[in-house]
Every structure is written in C-alpha cells, then in structure tokens.
C-alpha cells in the first residue's frame, strides 16, 4: 500500500519534438481523436458541427437537476476553452446544437455496476447524445466537450458516430487527506478532473497516524485532539459527497484500523493496546500503536463510530484499511497474550484476522460492504469483502480464484513518480488474471490510482496527480487493446491543457513555488531556475525517504525545488524521443541534431546563469548540486554530439570515463533528492559516438 515498511520491501528552452509521437497517433482506428480516455467505438463521417455563440443544449426524456447542472458546466467550459460568449437567451427557442436524451433515472444512491454507456452522433447540422441514465449522459457530455477543437474556419466538432462504455465499473482515485490535510476546494477541483476523464470513485483516506480528519459528533475528541484543528466538518463532507454525486462519482471513506491509528488514540487512548501517552504522530512510517482487538469496549466504540460515518457517507462501500500492524504493542500486553492463548490464536496475523472479522461484521450490520487492503484476505473471511490490492495482479488473481471481488492499486501509486507510460502498462487483467475464467474476471472490478501525501500538500497535489492520472483513467475505461503509448502522450498533453481550464493547478503551481524559492530575481535568473526545474524529476519510489539528511515530518515545509519539479518531465521526455529519432536515422538527420544541440547548450549554461540566485537564496543553493549536475552532464553529451558531427569516434577509454562521470553526476543530483531523467539519452549519444557504432565515423 503506502507505507515505509512495505515500501522498502517492494521497490519495484523546451523542445517540441513530438514528431515521433505524432506519426504513431493514427495507429489505432480511433486514436486520431484527441480525447482521453478513448471511446470503445468510433465511426468518422464527413463534415463538422460549428460551435459558436448560438450553441444551445436541450435535454429530452428523463430530467433532473443533476443534468441541468451538467449542461451549465458544459456551457461554462465551452466559453472558457473557446472564449465564445454563449448568451443566456440561447437557452430558449431555436434549434438545439446538442440534443441530449436520457431514458430513465439512475439509482438515488449511485451503485457499482450501473449502466454508464452512451452514444453520440455528430453531423454538420447538430449532435445527438443518448444515454440510458444520467451517469452515461455525464460521460457523453465530457466526450463532446473534448471533441471541440479550433480549425481554420472556427471552433467545431468533427462529424462521427460514437458508442462508448467503460471496461471496468470501478475507476477510482484515492487521496490521502490524513498525512497532510487537503482543503475541500482542492478536493473539489480534483473531482472536476475525475469527471473529465470519466473516473467514478473517490476513495477518501481520512484517518492516519498523522491526523484524524472527519468530524465525529459522537466522539468529538477524535477530530478535536487528533487533527491539529485541520478536519472536515460534517457539513463539508456532505457538500463534497453531493458535489461528487453531481459529477457521477461515488465517495468511499477509509478509516484505517487497527494500525495506522495513532491519531485515534490522542483523544481515546483506551482504544489502544499500549499504555500511551499518545499524540498525533509527526514522522512517517509504520508505528507500534494499534487498537486492542481483545477488548469488547473497542468494538462497542467502533460500532457507534461506523454507524455515524455510515449515515454520513451514503455509498454502499466502507473501507476499513487493515494493513501494516507490526504487533509490538500486542506482544507487550499480557492481557492480549492471555486472550490469544485462551482463544487458541497462534500469532499476530491470526489476531488481526480476528479483529478484521469483527469489524467486517460491524460494517455489514450498518448495511455497508467492507473494503480492505490485501491483509484482510484471510481464510474464512466473508465473500462480500472487496480486496484492494497493493501487492499486485498475482494477489488480485488469487483472490478472484477464491471468489473475492478486488480492485488493483499496485502500479497506480502516483506518489512514486513513475512515468505515465509505466502506469499505462499496468492492467488489472494482466499476468495470471488473464488466465481466469470469464466469471472470475468479472470479480476484478477495476482499479484505483493512489496519492499518498507524505510529500504532498494543497499546493503541489494537483501536479502529483495530473495529468498522469488521465493515463490510468484510460486504462480502466478504454478497450483492452488501447495501448499506443505515443498516442497516449499526445492526447494526455492536450488533456493537461483542458484540465487547466477546469481550474486545476498542475502546471501553474510551479511558477508560484519557484518565485518563493527565488525571492528577488532577474528574468534571466528566473528562467534559469525554471529550466532546471523543468528538466529534473524528484527521486522515484521511496528513495526520497532514504536519502533525507534529516528525517522529514508532517511539519517539514514542502517548499524546496524537489517539491516543485514535475514527477515526469515533458522537456526531458521529448529530448529523449529526439535522441532516439536522431540515432534511428543513423545520426543523419541534421534538423533533429540541431534541436538536440540547442537543448544541450541551454542546459550546459544553465548553472552559470543560476549562480547569482544561489548566492541570495538558501533554497536555490540547496539545489545547486543538481543544477551543476545537469550542466556538466549536458556538456558531456555535447562532446559526444560533436564527435558524431565531426565523424571522429570516441575512444573506448573516453566512452567509459564519460559514462562513469554521468553516474557520478546522478549521485550528485541525489543530494537534493532530485534525478536527471535524461541520463539514459546522454549515454545513448555517447554510445552512438563510440567506435563500432553505426553512427561512428559519420559526417
């Protein structure tokens, strides 16, 4: 899942060089569509539908306020994206630009597996959108919005027929609001992003060692003493739930137990297995405190608490966590040891299974379906529980073989900083799951991306989720054969811009944070700082925790350069594509060689331009080793490029020395917890310049 102990065990100017991506966009019949996720079926026809100030959407068939709200959002987004003023007078009279017909209502409380399909027909004279219920209509409206594009004649939607439905019924995003509190307005704008890419489950992680974030009126000391005053009132929670429902998104709360629960004990130490005293935890990791699974008072408390939260969160599913209990408090408690002996409980794993079983009974009593992480799957656990797998597709497939429903999160941990392509390659039905029977495959409900918030706060969270989360959304929505990575990146870049129109800050946050880091600056200095930030990435997986000079805490400011860089650098990715294109041409493409040289030259001089700023800002100075590493590695790559252009192969000893230098420079960047993502591309240039290469000796 998300924790330090587990993590250690399972570590699995910008160039617009997109030609190699763009040439592959037409690889699939519907990949030419600049939408994300790709629909299930598309048939292109002739012509296009003009979008102008006369735009008018008319709803037919079943009507409800949620549809009217969606229509208003559509009009607002069209105005934002096109700048066209759509007059209110257009809402009555005149032909409809878009006629949206819904057959019937959806469930009052949204349910897993409801029909989310829609069809869309666009002609030069109008568009017709049809869905069985409001859920499909909400998805179809997003597709129509994404199809609007500028052309030489104005804004329009290409004529086509679309039939679309999701591949999986559970397509979620988990946000950890417990380690760092994420304000309601930030949650809401990410719900807007989820609607845009057709995700339908918001998994809200609300309790953790570092904070208990939901108001409890039955047990007020949970949020009063366990949150540092940063929590969601019940009114705010209801507002978020309604906001999500308006966008076709279910809200599943998670209250982690029996471990990851120190914040519970700050106000109610009697729930714990140890003697305390307890306070909100500031550090990250797996800690000793855990609930007492042998005390009936624990279950009496949880029964009342779950009942209160079950009324607050109307969704059918209720997440109980259930992961990573180290058992130290249980081992040290004589009463618990006596209980284990008298009940023939052999070890802590069986004791946790006993606790999980009791809690699952409470969840079921309150008419909810429990969800838990892999650890809750033990012999005899009721088949009603849904397993959320951080362990991977092997675990997910094994659970399905035993008759349990499951969702995949392994491979979708956004906080690890993986590339969109790596997330895109993960599939809930891959590996052993591909060999399941059709009935067993139906038990794999889909997946959830996860953003754990040790190094995430309200300021940078959007950039840690978007736009990479759109790739995961496509994996869970689009047909199984949707796997063109180049097409995905090209469309994700467009979607990143659309998400900005929604108000997400995944791009704009960086300039604000860099201005804080820079303090007073000249344009040249600030451009240098921004060039460094856009070329680097933060350390991957859990290396940041291991390389920290001082153990980080929940109070450590997230104001360093490492907190501003993008998890995946578009500048570096495009540079790498250009190097591949150049080498693929036999190093005979002078235009691409010039582009590569321009970028390398910019990077080679960036550290010199940054020096004055480093003298006036300790935050810039702290990142100076990474800036220097970027410049030095670019200079090494320039030597290789010069050798290729002059037709003078590098001697083997020089090649080895250069590669050794690159490795040392990467370690230098790690001092600021940063990485140089283009080092593999630099090494490719060195190899291409070496004797024996097909590029060596070329002039």
N, C-alpha and C positions, 0 to 999 in steps of 0.2 A: 504494500500500500504506500504509505507516505513517510515512514519514519526512519530515523537514523540507523537503528539496529538492523532493520530489514534492508536498508539501502546498501549497507556495507556488504551484504551477502549476495545481492543480485545485480550488481552493476552490469548489467548488460551494456578629383571630380568623379561621380558615379558613372560607370559605363552602361549604356543602354544596349548591351549586347544580347539581344533576345532572338536573334535570327535562328539559332539552332533550336530554340524552343518553338518559335512561331511556325517553323517549317513542319513541325510534328502535330500542330493543333488539329489538322484535318484527318488524323489517323483513325478516328472513330467517326461514325456517321453523324453523330450529334455533337461532336467535340468542337465544331465551328461555332456553336452557341457560346456566347460569353456570359454564361450563367454558372452558378455554383450553389447547390450540387446539380450535376447534370440530370435531366429528366430520364425516365425509363424509355420513352419512345418519342421521336420527333420526325415529322414529315414536312419538308420545306416546300412551299408553294411560291408562286410568283407575286411580286409586288410588296408593298409595305403599308402599314397604317400610320398616318400622320398624327403626331402628338403636338397639339398647340393649345392656345388659350381657350378653345372651345371644348376641351376634354370634359367628358361627363361620364360618370359611372352610375349605373342604375342596378339596384338589387331586385331580383324577382324570386318568386317562390317563397320559401320559408324566410322569415325576417326576425331579427333580434338585435338588441343594442350592440352586441359584440361585432356584428357585421357592419353596422353603421360606423362604429369606431374604426374598423379596419379600412373602410372606404375613405374616411377622413385622413388616416395615416398615409394611405396611398397617395392622395392628392397632395398632402404636405410634402412627401418625399419627391414626387414629380416636380413640384415647384423648387425644392432645394437642388435637385440634380440638374434641372434644365434652366432654372431662372425664369421660367414662364409663369406668369400670374394667372392662376385659374380662378375666375370670378365666381363668387357665390351664386350669382344669377344663373350660372350654367347648370345648377342642380335641379332646375325645373324647366320642362319644355325642351324641345329639340331632340334630335336623335342621340342615342347613347353611343359613346365611343367604346365603352366596355359594358356589356350586359352580363351580370354575374348572377347565376341562378343556383340556389341551394334547395335541395329536395326536402330536407327534414332537419329537425334539431339534433344536436349531439347530446351526450349524457350531461345532466346538470352538474355532476362532478366528473371531470374528464377521466376516462378509463383507459387502461392499457389495451391496445389492440383495436381501438375504434378505427373506422374507415377514414383514411387520410388522403384518399386519391382525388384526383381532379382531371378534367380535360380542358384544353384551351384551344380555341380556333381563332386565328387572326387572319383577316382579309383586308384589302385596301379600304373597305367601306365600314369596317367595325370588327370588334372582337367579342367572342362569347366564351365565358368561363362557366363551367358547370362542376358542381361537387355534390356528393350525397349529403354532406353535413357541413357545418361551419369550419371544422378542422381542415378539410380539404380545400375549402374556399380560401382560408387564410394562407395556405401554402401556394395556391394558384395565383393569388394576388402578388406574392413575392416574386414568383417567376415572371409575371407580366412586368413588374417594376424593373427587374433585372434586364429584360429584353429591350428596354428603351435605350436607344443609342443615337448619337449625333451622326448625321450624314451630310453630304454636300447640299441636300435640299432642306435640311432641318432635322428635328428630332422625330424618330419614328420607331415602330416595332415591325420587324420582318414578318411577312405572312408565313404561317405554318400551322400545323396541327400537332398538339402535344397531348400525350397520355402519360400520366405520371402517378406513381405510388411509391411508398418507401419500401426498402428492402427489409429493414428491421423496425419493429414497433417501439423500441426503447433507444432513444438517441439523446444522450444526456451530457450535461456539463456539471461537474462538481466544483463548487467554490468553497474554499476553506475560509470562513469568516471568523474563526476562533483564534488562530495564532496571531494574525493581525486583523483588526476589525475593519470590515469593508462597509462603508456607509450605504444606506438604502438607495440613494440616487445612483451610485456606482453599480449596485446590483441591477437596478432597472435598466440602465443603458446596456448592460451585458445581456439582459433578457431581450432587448431590442435586437442585439446582434444574433442571439439564438433564433429569434423568429426569422430573421433574414436568411439564415441558412437551414431552416426547417428542423432545428432541434426541438425536442418536445418534453424534456425532463430537466428540471433544475434541481440538482441534489445539493442541499444546503447543509454544510458541515458546521454545526452550531455550538459544539462543546469540545473542549480540549484541555490539556494541562495548562495552557496559557490563557484560557478565557472561557467563560460560560456566557453566551451572547443572546439568549432568549429570555424575555421577562416571564417569570413564573409567579402568578398571584397566590398560588397555594404554598409555594416555598420561596419567598422573596429573597432570602439570603443567597440563593443560587446566583442571581444576577447582581445583587447589591454588593456582595463580597467576592464574587468570582469573576468580575468583568472589568475592574478599574473604571467603572462608570460607562463603559462602551458596550451597549447592548441594544437589541431591537425591542421596542415596546410591542405589546400585543397588537396595538393599532397599526404599527408599522409592518408587522408580519402579515396581518390581514390585507393590508394595502398591497404588499408585494405579491401575495398569493393571487389577489384579484387582478393585479397588473399582468401577472404571468398567464392567468386563465384567458384574459382578453387577447392574448397572443398565441393561444393553443399550447401552452406549456404547463405541465404538471409540476408541483413543488413537493419534493420528498425531503423531509427533515432527517438529519442524523444527529443523534445524541450518543456519543461513544461511551461504551461501558463493557466490561468492568474496569479496563485500563484506560489510559489517556484521560483520566478523570480527576486530576488534582484540583482543578478549579471547582468541582462539585464540593470538595471537602473543605474549601476555605470557609464556607458557610455552614456545612453539615458534616463535621468531622466524624460523627457517629456512623456514617456510611462506610468509612474506610476500614481496612484490615489492620492498620498500624496505629500507633499511639499519637501520631502528629507531633507538634502542631503543623498545620497545613496552610499554605498560602499559594496564590497564583504563581505558577512556575514561569521563570523568565528565560531559561535556557531551552535549547532544542534537544530532543532525543526521546528515548524510552526510559521512563522513571518507575520507581518502585511502587508508589501508591496505587492501590486497586480497591475496588469495592469488596466488602465482606460477603462472600457468597453463601455463608453458613448462617447468617443472622436473618430471622424472619422479618425483622424491622426493615431490612434493606428492601425486601420485596413489597412490604406494605407501602413504603415511601415510593418505590418505583411504580407501583400500581396507580397511586394517585397522580404521580407526575405524568406518566404515559397517558392517563385518561385526560388530563388537562391539555397536553400537547395534541392528542388525537382530535380534540374538538377544535383546536386552533388551526391544524393542518388537515384539510378535508381529504387529501389524496388517500387512496387505498393502501399505499405502501409507507412503511415506517422503518427507518434504518437504525439499527442498534449497535453499529460498529462491530465490536467483538474481537479486536485484533491486539496483538502485541502486549501480553501480560507477562512480565518477567518472573512473577511468582515469589519475589523475595519477601514481601510482606506476608504472604500466605505461609511461607516456610518458617518465618519467625514468630508466628502466632500460635501459641499452644492450643487455644480453643479451636482454631481451624484444623490443626493437626489431629486433635481428638475427634472432631467431626468426620474427617476423612477416614479415619480408622473405623469408626462405628458404622459408616455408610459404605465401607469397602471401596472407597475411591482411591485408586492406586497412585495417582500423580496429579500434578497441577493441570495438565491437559484435560484430564477427566473432570477435575473440579471446575474448570472453565466451561466444559461441556454441560455440566450440571447447571451452572449459572445461566448459560445461554438458553438452555431448555426452559428454565423457569421464566426468563424474561420473554421468550417467544410465546409462552402461554399467556402472559400479561398482554402482550401486543395483540394476540388473537382475541382475547377477552374483550378488548376495546374495538373489535371489528376491523382490525388492520392486518395487513400482510407484512411479516417481518422481512427485512433485507439485512444481510450482514456480510462482512468480508470473509475471505476464504476460511479463516479459522473456525467459523461457526459450523462448518460442514463436518459433522462427526457422526459415527454410527447411530442410527435411531432418530436423527433429527427429522421433524415433520417435513413432508414433501412440499408443504406450502411455502417454505422459506425460499427467498431468492438469494443466490450467491453472487456477490460482486468479487470478481477475481483480479487480484493484483499479481497473482503468481503466473498467469498466462493461459494460453489456449489449451495446454495439456490438462491443467486443473479444471478449466471450464468444460472440456470434453468429458473428463472423468465424471464430473458432477451430472452432466446431461445423461450419460450412460446409466447413472443410478436414479434417474428420474427427477432431477432437480433443475429448476429454471436458473438461468445465470446471465450475467452481463459482464463484458470484458472491459477492464481498465488498464491492464498491463499493455504497454506500448502506447498508451494515450496520456501519459503523465506530462502535461505541458510544462511543468516547472523544471523538468530535466534539461530543457533547452535543446531538444532534438530538432532536426530539420523537419519541415512539413513532409518531405518525401519519406522519411523514416516512419513517421506516424501513418502516412498514407499506405505504407506497405503492410501494416498490421490489419488483420481481418479476423473477426470473431469466429469465422468458419474455416480458418486455415489449419494446417497441420493435422493433428488427429481428429479435429472436428469435421474435416472434410469427409472422413470415412464413417460418420454417424449415419444412422438410418434417417429417412425423412422425418419421422416422428420425433426422434431425438434432436434433430437440428431445430425443430420448432421450439424446443426448450431454451435455446440460446436466443435471448430476447434482443440482443444488440450490444451496445457499449456506452461507456461514459468517459469523456475526457476529464482530467482532474488537474486543478491548480491548487497545490498546497502552498501555504503562504508564509513559510519561514522568511523568504526574501521577496515578499510581495506585499504591497500596501495599496491604498486607494490611488496613489499617484502613478504607479507603474503597472498595475494589474492588467489593464487593457492590452498592453504590449506583450504581456506574458501569455495572453490567451489568443489574441488576434494578430494576424489573420490565419495563423496555423490551424486554429480550431476549425476553420472552414474546410480544411482538407479532411479532418476527422468526420465532420458532418457529412461530407460527400461519401466517405467510405461507408457510413451507416445508412445513407439514403439511396444512393445510386445503384444500378445493377452491378452484379459481381464483376463483370468484365470491364468495368470502368477503372482503368489502371494506367492511363497515359500520363506519366509524371510531368512531361513538358507541357502538355495541355493544362494539367492541374495548376502548375505555377503561373502560366499565362493568365488563366482565369482568376486565380487567387489574387493576383496583383490588382486586377480590376475590382474584385470584391473588397479588397482592402480600402480602396477609394470610396466605394459605396458605404462601407461601414463608418467612414469618417462623416458622411452626410447624416448618418444616424446620431452622431454625437459622440462616438467612441474616440478615445484619445490615444490609440496605439501608435500613432505617428507624432501627433502634436506634443505629447508629453515630453519627448526627448529635448526639444529646444528649450522648454521651460526649465528642465532639470539641468541642462548644460549651462544655461545662463546663471543658475545658482552656483554651479561649480566654478565658473569662470570669474564671477564678480565683475570688476571693471575690465573692459577688453576693447581691442580694436577689431574691426571686421576681419582683418587678416588672421588675427589670433583666434577669433571665434570660429572662423571657417576651418582652421587647422584642427581645433578641438572637435568640431563636428565630423571632420573627415576621419579622425582617429576613431571616434565613437561608432561611426557607421561601418568601419572596416573590421572591427573587433566583435567578439562574442564573449559572453560570460562562460566560465568553466562549466562543463557538462556533468550530467548525472549528479553525484554528491561530492565532487572534488572541492567545491567551494567550502564545505564544512571542514574538510580535511586540511585545506591549505590556509585557513584563517589563522593569523598570528595571535589574535585574541579571540577566545570563544564568543561567538555572537549571541545576542539575547533578543527578546522581543522589544527591548528598549533601544537597541542599536539603530542609529539613523540609517535609513536606506537612501543616502544622498551622495554615494560615490559613483565614479564612472561606470563601475561594474553594474550598478543599478539602472543605468541609462541605456546601455547597449541593447540592441535587439537580440533576442535568442538566436535568430538566424539572419545573418547579414545579407541583404539583397545585393549590395555592392560586391561583396566577395563571391557570392554565388554566380553572379553574371561574369565576373572576372574569370572564374574557374571554367565556365562554359566557353568563354572566348579562347582560353588556353587550349581547351580540348578541340575547339574548331580549328585553331591555328595548327596544332600538331596533326590533326586529322587531315589537313590539306598538304601534309608533307612539309610544313613550315614554308609554304609558297604563297600565302595569302597576305600581300603587303598591307591591305586595308586593316585587317584584323591585327596584324603585327603593330601597326601604328597606334591602334587603340590600346593594345596591351602596354606599349611603351609609355603612352600618355598617363595611364593609370599608375604604372610603376614609378614614373618620375614624380608624380604628385605625392605618392606615399614616401618616396625616398627623401623628399624635402620637408615632410610634414613635421618631423620632430624639431628641426631648426626653427620653424615658424611658431612652434609651441613653447619655446624656451622662456620667453619673457612672461608668458602667462603662468608658467610653472613657478616662476620666482614670486608671484604675487598671490598664489592660491595653493594652500596645502592639499586640496583635493585634486588639483591638476598635478602637483608634484608627486602625489602618491601613485598616480597613473603613469608617471614618466617612464618607468621601465618598459611598459607595454608600448608606449609611443616610440621609444627608441628601438624596440624590437621590430616594430612594423617598418620603420625606415631602413634599418640595417638589412632586414630580410628582403625588402624590395630592391635594395642596391645589389644584393647577391643575385637576385633574379635578373636584374638588368645586365649584369655581366654575362649571364647565360644567353640572354636575348641578343646581346652584341656578338657573342661567339657564333650564334646561328646566322645572323645577318651578314657577318664577315666570312662565313664559311671556314672558320678555324675551330675545329673540335676541341673541347676541353680535355686536358689530360686526365687520366683516371684518378691520380692523386688529388688534383684540384677538385674534381667532382666529389670525392669523398670528403674533402675538407669543407666544401660548401654545404653539403648535406649535414655534416656534423655541426656546422655553425647554425644552420636553421634549427636544429634540435635544441641547441643551447639557447637560442633566442626565444623559442617557445617556452622554455622553462623560465626565462626572464619575464615574459608576459604573465606567467602564473603568479608572480609576486604581487600583482594587482588583481589576482583571481580572474584574469582575462585569457583569452586564447586568440591565436592567429589562424583563422579558418582557411586562409589561402596558402598555408604552407604546403599542402599536397600539390597545388598548382605550381608553386615555385619549384618544387622538386621535379615536377614533370618538365619544366623548362630546362632545368639542369641536366636531366637525363637526355632530353632531346638534343642538347648541345654537346653531349659526350660522344667520344669515338664509338663507332658501331651503331649509332642511332641512324634511322632513316633520314633524320634532319641534319645530321652532322655533315659538314662539308658543303651544304647547300649555299648558294649565293643568289 
